[in-house]
Amino acid sequence: MTLLQDDLTDTVSVATRPLQLAVVLPTFNERNNLAPMIDRLDAALKGVAWEAIIVDDNSPDGTSDEARAIALRDQRVRVIERIGRRGLSSAAIEGMCATAAPVVAVMDADHQHDPALLPEMLAAVTSGEFDLAYASRFCEGASTAAWGRPDRVKASGFANNLARRVTGVTLTDPMSGYFMLRTSTLRADAHRLSGVGFKILLDILATVETPLRVKEFPLSFAARADGESKLDRTVVFEFLVGLYDKWLGRIIPTRFALFGTIGAFGVLVHMAVLSAFLAVFGGPPIRGQLVTAFEVGQTVAALTAMTFNFFLNNALTYADKRLTGFVPLLRGWAKFGLTCLVGLTANVGVAAILVRYGIHEYPAALVGIVIASVWNFALSSKFVWGKYGT
């Protein structure tokens, strides 16, 4: 038989075997990286019955269309295009739960993770000696030289140290995005994972109740093959939010904590605008004046603080449901304003009732503020960034 015939025979043989491994590739603007990555997976996983699940967050560069075109040529490739949902961790969870393969791996599609490690990782997980295998950028034998970004290496080291302190995870690289485990292990705790935008490996390790037996593989971390890195200030913020979620998220829900924190900053914005307005236009009210400077300033300050709260919540609290485009933003801002108006009414009404029953003004005001915050959060989640938010 010729070499080509041998390859075809091997391919047919693997195709008739039960599925052994699923490789989940979360993507956003990775169109040009997909076909070369599938070729690398094919070369690395000879003799393994595998599938690739591309989970794309509705990339504007047409990543989903390219993935579907590849899937038409290669039945081992499947595509999940997510509309109105964003985030690396949640995409990885969705992809891992979408396969029937007994073992699942997660890796980046930008070629910074070497697929050649997959067979060794698969052997470790299926041996029964380990529950999880992962590739570390910082263990002995690993390298980040090809990355060419010493600033990112330093930032990743700091993030790893912080993650270890907060979660108690002791791996050399808990922020790694390249790992493999049995799907049954993942599904057992999938409902308890936060899915908040930080590395899913750390989320898994900090969530499972029974400690996992982990096998570490040194990774030569490469430079991105095509496109631009998604790492920006928002990703750093999401990492910190993820740590909060694992630390205190069960006591105070993460979204509500963010919503309340932004609301507190909104109060500072309100007072700053009001003070500035009164400093310029203030003065004692004039007899017969219909509207005082304070009333105008209070209105301007309230609108400014509300707008500040809306855009910050849209960018951070609801980053995975972020409204984009002029019309959706304008509609969302108007709905947020109506929500805040209802919350203000609840605030004043509850506080007034408590005072009438003999409660001191300040505790009554605090109760009113808390109730208004919960009310605003619930309505905003539903009607601004929820099912009826678009």
C-alpha positions in Angstrom: 0.0 0.0 0.0 1.1 3.6 -0.7 1.6 6.1 2.1 -1.6 7.9 0.9 -3.5 4.7 1.1 -2.2 4.1 4.6 -3.3 7.5 5.7 -6.8 7.0 4.3 -7.0 3.6 6.0 -6.0 5.1 9.3 -8.5 8.0 8.9 -11.4 5.6 8.1 -10.4 3.4 11.1 -10.4 6.4 13.5 -13.7 7.6 12.1 -15.4 4.4 13.0 -14.2 4.4 16.6 -16.1 6.0 19.5 -15.3 9.6 20.1 -12.4 9.9 22.5 -11.6 13.7 22.7 -13.2 17.0 22.2 -11.1 20.1 21.8 -13.0 23.3 22.7 -11.8 26.5 20.9 -13.4 29.7 22.3 -13.0 32.4 19.6 -13.5 36.1 19.0 -12.1 37.5 15.7 -10.0 34.4 14.9 -11.1 33.9 11.3 -7.6 33.5 9.8 -6.4 31.2 12.7 -9.0 28.5 12.4 -8.0 26.5 9.3 -4.3 26.3 10.3 -5.4 25.3 13.8 -7.6 22.4 12.5 -4.6 21.2 10.4 -2.4 21.3 13.5 -5.0 19.3 15.5 -5.2 16.7 12.7 -1.4 16.3 12.7 -1.1 16.1 16.5 -4.0 13.7 17.0 -3.3 10.9 14.5 -4.9 7.7 15.7 -7.3 9.6 18.1 -11.1 10.0 17.4 -11.5 13.7 18.1 -13.7 16.6 17.3 -13.2 20.4 17.5 -16.0 22.6 19.0 -15.5 26.2 17.9 -17.5 28.5 20.3 -17.6 31.9 18.8 -19.0 35.0 20.4 -20.6 36.4 17.2 -17.2 37.8 15.9 -17.6 40.7 13.5 -14.7 39.4 11.4 -16.8 36.4 10.2 -15.1 33.7 12.4 -18.4 31.8 12.7 -18.8 31.7 8.9 -15.3 30.5 8.4 -15.8 27.8 11.1 -19.0 26.6 9.3 -17.1 26.5 6.0 -14.5 24.3 7.6 -17.2 22.1 9.1 -18.6 21.4 5.7 -15.3 20.0 4.6 -14.4 18.2 7.9 -17.2 16.6 9.9 -15.0 16.6 13.0 -15.6 20.3 13.3 -18.7 21.7 15.0 -19.7 25.3 15.6 -21.6 27.1 18.3 -22.3 30.8 17.5 -23.4 32.7 20.6 -25.7 35.6 20.1 -26.0 38.1 23.0 -23.6 36.2 25.2 -19.9 37.0 25.7 -17.0 35.8 27.8 -14.1 33.3 27.5 -15.1 31.3 30.6 -18.8 30.9 29.7 -17.9 30.0 26.1 -15.5 27.2 27.4 -18.2 25.9 29.7 -20.8 25.8 27.0 -18.4 24.1 24.6 -17.4 21.5 27.2 -21.0 20.7 28.0 -21.9 20.3 24.3 -19.8 17.2 23.6 -20.4 13.5 24.1 -16.6 12.8 24.2 -15.5 11.3 27.5 -12.5 13.7 27.6 -12.5 17.4 26.8 -9.7 19.9 26.3 -9.8 23.7 26.2 -7.2 25.7 24.3 -6.8 29.0 22.5 -7.3 29.2 18.7 -4.5 31.8 18.2 -1.7 29.2 18.1 -0.1 30.2 21.3 -0.9 26.8 22.7 0.9 23.9 21.1 -1.5 21.0 20.0 1.5 18.6 20.1 0.9 18.3 23.9 -2.6 16.9 23.5 -1.7 13.2 23.1 0.4 13.3 26.3 -2.3 15.1 28.2 -4.9 12.6 26.9 -2.7 9.7 28.0 -2.4 11.2 31.5 -6.1 11.8 31.9 -7.2 8.4 30.6 -4.5 6.5 32.6 -6.6 6.8 35.7 -3.7 8.4 37.7 -4.8 12.0 37.0 -8.1 13.9 36.9 -6.8 16.9 35.0 -3.8 17.7 32.8 -2.7 21.3 32.0 0.1 23.2 30.2 2.0 25.6 32.4 4.0 28.6 31.1 6.0 28.8 34.4 7.0 25.3 35.5 10.4 23.8 34.9 11.0 23.2 31.2 8.5 25.8 30.1 9.3 28.9 28.1 7.7 32.3 27.3 10.6 33.5 25.2 8.8 33.1 21.9 5.9 35.2 23.2 8.1 38.2 23.1 6.1 40.1 25.7 8.1 40.4 29.0 5.4 42.9 30.2 2.7 40.3 29.8 4.9 37.6 31.4 5.3 39.9 34.5 1.5 40.6 34.5 0.7 36.9 34.3 3.0 36.1 37.1 1.4 38.7 39.3 -2.1 37.4 38.4 -1.0 33.9 39.2 0.3 34.9 42.6 -2.9 36.8 43.4 -5.0 33.9 42.3 -3.1 31.5 44.5 -3.5 33.7 47.5 -7.3 34.2 47.1 -8.3 30.7 46.0 -5.7 28.5 47.6 -4.8 26.8 44.3 -1.1 25.8 44.3 -0.3 25.2 40.6 2.5 27.1 39.0 0.1 28.5 36.3 -3.5 28.5 37.5 -4.2 31.2 34.9 -3.4 28.8 32.1 -6.1 28.5 29.4 -4.8 25.1 28.1 -6.1 22.1 30.0 -7.9 18.7 29.7 -10.2 16.7 32.0 -12.9 14.1 31.9 -16.2 15.6 30.8 -18.0 13.8 33.7 -15.8 15.8 36.1 -16.7 19.0 34.4 -20.5 18.3 34.2 -20.6 17.3 37.9 -19.8 20.9 38.9 -20.7 22.9 35.8 -23.8 24.4 37.6 -21.5 25.7 40.3 -19.0 27.4 38.1 -19.2 31.1 38.0 -18.5 31.5 34.3 -17.4 35.1 35.1 -14.7 36.4 32.8 -11.5 34.9 34.2 -9.6 31.8 33.4 -11.9 28.8 33.5 -9.2 26.4 34.8 -8.9 28.5 38.0 -12.7 28.5 38.3 -12.8 24.7 38.1 -10.0 24.2 40.6 -11.5 26.6 43.1 -15.0 25.1 42.7 -14.7 21.4 42.9 -15.1 20.0 46.4 -12.8 17.0 45.9 -9.2 18.0 45.1 -8.2 17.0 41.6 -5.1 15.0 40.8 -3.3 17.3 38.4 -0.5 16.5 35.9 1.5 19.5 34.7 3.1 19.8 31.3 5.7 22.4 30.4 4.5 24.7 27.6 6.6 26.7 25.1 4.2 29.6 24.9 4.2 31.0 21.4 3.4 34.4 19.9 -0.1 34.9 18.4 -0.2 33.7 14.8 -2.7 36.3 13.5 -4.9 39.1 14.8 -4.6 41.2 18.0 -4.6 40.1 21.6 -7.9 40.5 23.5 -6.1 41.4 26.7 -7.0 44.9 27.8 -8.1 46.7 30.9 -11.6 45.1 30.7 -10.0 41.6 30.8 -8.0 42.6 33.9 -11.2 43.9 35.5 -13.0 40.7 34.7 -10.1 38.7 36.3 -10.5 40.7 39.6 -14.3 40.2 39.4 -13.8 36.5 39.0 -11.6 36.4 42.1 -14.3 38.3 44.0 -16.9 35.8 42.8 -14.9 32.8 44.1 -14.2 34.6 47.4 -17.4 36.4 48.3 -19.8 35.7 45.4 -21.9 33.3 47.5 -22.5 35.9 50.2 -23.2 38.9 47.9 -23.9 38.1 44.3 -21.2 39.4 42.0 -23.5 41.4 39.7 -25.3 43.0 42.6 -21.9 43.9 44.2 -20.8 45.5 41.0 -24.1 47.3 40.5 -24.0 48.7 44.1 -20.3 49.7 43.8 -21.0 51.6 40.6 -24.1 53.2 42.3 -21.8 54.4 45.1 -19.5 56.0 42.6 -22.6 57.5 41.0 -23.4 59.2 44.3 -20.0 60.8 44.3 -20.5 61.9 40.7 -23.9 63.4 41.7 -22.5 65.4 44.6 -19.5 66.6 42.6 -21.7 67.9 39.8 -24.2 69.4 42.2 -21.4 71.2 44.1 -19.9 72.5 40.9 -23.2 73.7 39.6 -24.0 75.5 42.8 -20.5 77.1 42.9 -21.2 78.7 39.5 -25.0 79.4 39.6 -25.8 79.2 43.3 -27.0 81.9 45.6 -30.1 82.6 47.8 -33.4 82.0 46.0 -35.1 85.1 44.6 -38.6 85.9 45.6 -41.1 84.7 43.0 -38.5 82.5 41.3 -40.2 79.4 40.0 -37.2 77.1 40.0 -34.2 77.5 42.3 -30.5 76.9 41.4 -30.5 73.9 43.8 -33.5 72.3 42.0 -31.9 72.8 38.6 -28.5 71.6 39.8 -30.1 68.5 41.5 -31.8 67.6 38.2 -28.5 68.0 36.2 -26.6 66.1 38.8 -29.2 63.3 38.8 -29.1 62.9 35.0 -25.3 63.0 35.0 -25.0 60.4 37.7 -27.7 58.2 36.0 -25.9 58.4 32.7 -22.5 57.6 34.4 -24.1 54.6 36.1 -25.7 53.3 32.9 -22.6 53.4 30.8 -20.4 51.9 33.5 -22.9 49.1 34.2 -23.1 48.5 30.5 -19.4 48.2 30.2 -18.6 46.2 33.4 -21.6 44.8 35.3 -23.3 43.5 32.2 -20.2 43.1 29.9 -21.5 39.7 28.7 -24.8 41.4 27.6 -23.3 44.8 26.6 -25.5 47.0 24.5 -23.8 48.4 21.4 -24.8 50.9 18.7 -26.5 54.3 19.1 -30.1 53.2 19.1 -29.8 50.2 21.5 -27.7 52.4 23.9 -30.2 55.3 23.7 -33.1 52.9 24.3 -31.2 51.2 27.2 -30.4 54.6 28.7 -34.1 55.6 28.7 -35.1 52.3 30.2 -32.5 52.7 32.9 -33.8 56.1 33.7 -37.3 54.8 34.1 -36.0 52.1 36.3 -34.1 54.6 38.5 -37.3 56.7 38.7 -39.2 53.7 40.1 -36.4 52.9 42.5 -36.4 56.5 43.7 -40.1 56.4 44.4 -39.6 53.1 46.3 -36.7 54.7 48.2 -38.7 57.8 49.3 -41.9 55.9 50.0 -40.4 53.2 52.2 -38.2 55.7 54.1 -41.2 58.0 54.8 -43.3 55.1 56.1 -40.6 54.0 58.5 -40.2 57.6 59.8 -43.9 57.7 60.5 -43.6 54.6 62.5 -40.9 56.2 64.7 -37.7 55.0 63.0 -34.9 57.5 63.0 -34.4 59.4 59.7 -30.9 58.1 58.9 -31.6 54.4 59.4 -34.9 54.9 57.5 -33.0 56.6 54.7 -30.5 53.7 54.6 -33.3 51.1 54.3 -34.8 53.1 51.5 -31.5 53.2 49.6 -31.0 49.4 50.0 -34.5 48.7 48.8 -34.1 51.1 45.8 -30.8 49.4 44.9 -32.3 45.9 44.9 -35.3 47.2 43.0 -33.1 49.0 40.4 -30.8 46.0 40.0 -33.8 43.6 39.5 -35.5 45.8 37.0 -32.3 46.7 35.1 -31.3 43.1 34.9 -34.6 42.2 33.4 -35.7 45.1 31.2 -32.4 46.9 30.3 -29.9 44.0 29.9 -32.1 41.0 30.2 -34.7 39.3 28.0 -36.6 42.5 27.3 -33.5 44.7 27.2 -33.1 44.9 23.4 
